[in-house]
Amino acid sequence: MINEAFLNDPYPAYHALRAQGALHWSPEFCGGAWLLTGHADVASVLRDPRFSVRRAGGWANSSGPGALAELREFKRIFSRSLLFVDAPQHTRLRQVMNAGFKPAALQELGPQIQMIVDRLLDQVLTKAADSGSGEFAEFDFMRDFARPLPALVIAGMLGIAAEDRSEFVAWSDDIAAFIGSPTPTLEIARAAQVSLIAMNEYFRQLLPQRRAALGDDLMSQLIRAEATGGIITTKELLAQCCTLLFAGHETTRNLLGNGMLALLQHPEQWQALQGTPSLLPSALKELLRFDSPVQYTGRRLKVDVEMHGQLMKKGDLVIPLIGAANRDPAKFTEPDRLDIARNQGAHLSFGYGPHVCIGATLTYLEAEIAMRSVMQRLPQLQLAGVTQSWGGNAVYRSLNRLSLKFARPSAAEQATPATSAEAQYA
């Protein structure tokens, strides 16, 4: 199932699976797993406590001979992450982290995000002005905008140096490669372990300095919780910092890339959005549904469960195919059609139930500011030449490259309106 054609466009494979039934056992996928394609089934599994997220250890052990002993530290750090613990541990950790992701707290980040967006677009425009003449200028949307933006935002939220961004993005890419491989090799797992340990050590070395001068950043909030009756342990604190750094930019980056590609491939939708910017919140939900940044997740059964007349046994791996659920015709009319005005219920790109993505509101905020600014500052934006290159990750649907071109602005048009951030957040 996971081949080059799937990585370039997984949706025909999902439709073929759905046509054959609602539940499938695949002996090869992730070493053996049940695959679910329907929106109702995926939503049900994601909120059902019988389907456990505690799968980090077995995942690493599947990397081959020697993994059990060699990847011990990797499994220890990974298994403390909010992503891979069940209640009551998950409930406790999420309560600690929720304060930094409340809508009111995130809205205060708006002007900071706008400044980062403006700075990145300034660089795109300056490079265009310096690169020659001609009606249009080209740039790589992923390299110059979609990749750095969320990484800089989450770095600021954690209170870490912006100049370290390239290092932790490289670490995150190694971890994503492990998570995105249905059957990770020992080599992939080793690289992920090296990067996760390096990330964990980075935060461990920051702890004394941050404890001595607490701020309003997310790491300081976790430290306060650590000091208040041991709500969170030091090892758990470090694991959550790693989780935030890794997960904090992956979804947003891919929403920006996949979403921009989808809009420009459907120029009537792009023009409708430009003509009616108030559609942007609805458009973002539709873009997440249409081409989900996270294509699937995993659960491990705590008990035997029967679904669709088939017995799934305790210990079996279940794969809710989020990308397939978001294109389920039983839920969405003409699911393969992009419609930025669609209003047919919730997509599942951020998950569902107790493990719904804690950073969903932040992703929406970043994407809305980013898309609005791109529409305003890059006139006549369109695809350029060989437009895209998809990555090789089956879980995180992401573009390596997205070549775009825009009309070169005049010197007066190039300047960022001085009131852009103030006007939006007044």
N, C-alpha and C positions, 0 to 999 in steps of 0.2 A: 504493500500500500504506500509506503513512504519511498517515493522515487522522485526524480527530477520533475516529472509532470505534476506530481502532487504538490511539491514545494512551490512551483510556479502558479498553480491554480488547484487548490484542494477540493473545490466545490463539486466538480463532476464525480469525484470519488465518493463524496458524501451522498450525493443523489443516488448513485448506484447502490450504496449500502442501504439507504432508506427504502429503496424499491424492493429489496430482498427481505425486509423485515425490520422490526423495531430494535431487536437485540441480537448481537452477533458475538460468538466466541472466536477469537483470533489466536491461534497457537503461536504465532510469530510476533505479534505486536507486543512490545515490552516483555517478551518472554512468555506471553500467554495472558490474555486479558479479554474482558467483556466490553464491547463497544456499544454505546448508546447514541442515537442520532436525533431523537425527538425532543422538542422543546419542553414538553411536560415531564418527560422522563428525566431529562438532565436537571431541570429545576428541582424535581423531587429528590433525586440522589444528592444534590448539593446541600439540601437542608436536612437530610436524614442522618441522625447520629449513628446509625448502624454502619454507615459508610465512613470509615476513618481516614483522616489525612496523614496519619502516622505511617509513612512509607519510606522515609529517608534511608533508614538502615538497609532494608531489603533492596532498594534501588541501587545503592552503592555496591552492595555485595554481588549484584548481578553483573558487575563489570568484568568478571572473569576470575581465574585462579589467582589467589594471593590478595584479592580485594578485601577479604574479611579482616585480615591483620593490617595490611598496608594503609587502608583508608579509615582507620579507627578515629583519628582526630577530625577528619572531615565529617564523619557521621555524628560525632559528638556535637560539633558546632551546628551543623545543619538541623539536627533533631531538636534543638532548642528554639528554632525559629518559629515565629507566629504562624508561618505557612504550614508547619508540619506537626502541630500539637492539637490535641482535642481538648474539650472541656473536661475538668474545670481549669486546667492550666491555660488553655486558650482564652477563656473568659477573663481570667486574672490579668494576663499580659495585654489583652486588647483594651481592658479598662484603663490600664496605665498609659497606653499609647493614644487613646481616643482624644485626650485633651488637645493634642497638637494638630488634630485633623477635624475639629469642629468647624462648621461653616463660618462662624464669626471669626475664629482665629485665622482661617485661610484667607478670608476676604482682606485682612490686614496685609497679606502678602501681595495683593494685587498690584500696587505701585512698584514693588520690587521686581515682580515678574515683568511688568511693562517695561521697566528700565533695561532688563536683560534682553528682552525681545527687541527693543529699539537699538540697543548696542549691536546685536547680531545683524540686524537689517542694515544698520549704518555701515558695517563692514562689507556686506554684500554690495551695497550701492557704491561705496568707495572703490572697491575692487573693480566694479563694472566701469566706473569713471576712468580708472587708471589702465584698463586692459585694452583700450583701443577705441575704434569708432564703429559706426553701424547703428542701425535702428534698434537692434535687440542685443542684450547681453545675456550670457548663459552662466549658470552656476549649478552646483550639486546641492539640492535642497537638504539631503540627509547630512552630508558632511558639514555644511555651512550653517545649518539652522536646526533641523530636527534632532540631531544627536547632541549638540552642546546645550541646547536650551534646558531640557529637563534635568540634565546632569548638574548644571549650574544652580538650578532652583533647589534641588534636594541637598546639594552641598551647602547652600546658604541656610537651609532649614536645620541641618545638623550642626551648623557652626564650624565647618571645616574649610580649609583654604581652597579657593577656586583654582589655584595653580596645580592642585593635586588631581584635578578632574580627569585628565587623560589617563592617569594611573588607575584610578578606581573604575573608570569605564572599561579599561583592559581587563581588570579583575572580573568585573561583571560579565564581560563577554565570555570568559572561560566558564563561569558558573552557568550562564545561559546555555552554553553548548552542551553541558552535562544534562541540564534539565530538559533540553530540547531533543535529546537523543532517545528514541524508544528503547534502544539497547546500547547504552554507552560502553565504549571500549575502556580498557584499563588506562590507556593513554589519555583519553578524554577526562576520565575521573581523576587521574593524577594531576592534570593541569588545573582542574577545578579545585582540588584540594590545596594546591600551592597558592592559588589566588584567594581562596576563602581564608586560609590561615594568615596570609599577608594582610587581608582586609581586617580580620579580627585583631591582629597585632597592631595595626595602625590605630584602631580605636583604643586598644589597651594602653598604648603609650600616651594617648591624649587624656586619659582618665585623671591622673594627678593634677594636671594643669586645669582641667575643667572643674574638678571638685573644689579647687582653690578659688575659682572665680565663676560661679554659676551665672548663666544668662537665661534668655528666653527661648533658646534653641531646643530642638527635640532631645538631643543628648543630655542637656541639663535637666530636662523634665524627667528623663529616665533615672538620672542620678538622684534626684530628689525622692523619687519613689523607692529607690534602693535604700536611702537613708531613713525612710519613714516606715519603720516596723518591718523591714525586709520584704516589702511587697514584691520586689523583683531582685533576684540575685545578680552578682556581678557578671557571672557567665551568661545569664539570660540577657542582661543589659547589652553586652557586647554582641550577642547573636542578633538582637533586634536592630542594633545599629547597622550591622551587615545587611540584614534583610531590607531595611529602609533604603540603604545606599544602592543595593542591587535592584530591588523592585521599584524604587522610587522614580526611575527614569525609563525603564523598559517599556511599560505600557504607553506612556505619553509619547515617547519617540516614535513608536510604531503607529499610534493613532495619527500623528501628524503626517507621517510618510504615506501610510496606506490611504488615509483620508484625502490628502492632496492629490494623490494619483487617481483615486476614484472620481473626484470632482472634475479633474481636468480631462479624464476619459469620457465624462458625461458633460460636455460643455453647456448644455441647456440647464443643468443643475447648478453649475458654477455661475452662470450668468444670472440665474434666479436668486442665488445667494448674494451675489454682488448687488443686485437690484433691491433686495429686501434683507439687509443684514440682521433684522430682528428674527430671521429664521435660523440663526446660527445655533442656539441651544438645541433646537429640533434636529438640525443638520448633523450635529456631533453625535447624537444618539443613533441616527440612521447610519452614519459612517462606522460607528462601532459595531452595529448589527451587520452591516453589509460586508465588512472585511475585518473580523475581530483580530486585535493584536495578539490575543491568547487563543489558540485554536482548540486546545483540550487541556484537561487536568486529570488527576488520578485520585482514586479512593481505594482503600483496602477494606474488605468486608470483615466486620467483627463477628458476625453470625451468618448462618445460612439465610438466604433471601430468595424468594421466588418472584420472578417478573416475566410476564408474557409467556407463562407456561414453562419456563426454564428455571432450573435450580442453580443458583449461584452459591458456591460454598464458602464457608468461613475461610478467610485468608486469600480468596481470589482478588485479583486486581480488576477494578472497574474504571473504564475510561469514558467520562462524559465528554462527548465531542461538541464543544461549545460552538465552534464554527458551523457545524451541521445544524445544531439547534437553532441558531440565528437565521438559518435559511429554510426552516421547516414550513412547508406550505399549509400545514394544519394551524399554524399560528399567524403567519404573515402572508397576505395576498401578494402574488407575484414576487416571491422572496428574492429572486435574482435581479429585480429591478431596483435601482437606486432612486429613492424618493425622499428628498430632504424635508418634505412636509408630512411624512408618514406619522401616523399616530395609532399604533396597533398594539400597544403594550410593551413590556420591558424586554430589552435584549439581555443576554446572559454574559456579556463580555467581561463584566467585573465579578462574575460569580453570582452566588445567591445564598441566602440563609446566613448562618453565623459566621461563615468565612468570606462573606462578600468583601471585596477589596477595600481596605481601610483608606486608601488614597484615591478613591473614585472621584470625590469632590475636587481634590487638588488637580487631578488629570483634566476634568472638565474646565476648571478655571484657567489652567495653563493653555489648553487648546483653544478656548474661546478668545483669550487675549492674543495668542499667536496668530490664529486665522484672521481675526479682524484686522490686525496690523498688516499682515501680508496683503490682504485685499486692498488696504488703503495705500500701501507704499510701493507695491510692485505692479504697476499698471500692465494690462494686457498679458498677464501671466499665462503661459501655455507650455505644453510638453515640447521637449527639444530632442531631435534626433533619436538615437537609441536611448529610450527614456529611462529604463529601470533595470536593476539587477537584483533579483531576490536572493536572500540569504539561504543557508542550508539548514535552518532550524525549523523542525516540525511543530513545536509548541508555540514559539514566538514568531509570528508571521511578520517578517521585517525585510525592508529594502536595504541593500548595501549601498545603492546609488539611485538617485532620482534626478535626472538632468532636466532643468527647466530654463525657460528664457522669458525675459520681460523687456518692455520698452524702456530704453534708457531715459531717465528723467532729466530735466534741466537742472542746473545748479540750484535754482530756487526750490524746485520740487523735491530735491534730494534731502533737504534739511527735515529733521523730525519736527512736527508741530510741537512747540514748547508746552502746550497745554494738554497734550494727549493723555498722559497719566492722570493729571489733576482733574480733567473734565470727566474722565470715565469713573473716577472714584470719589467725586465730590459728594 
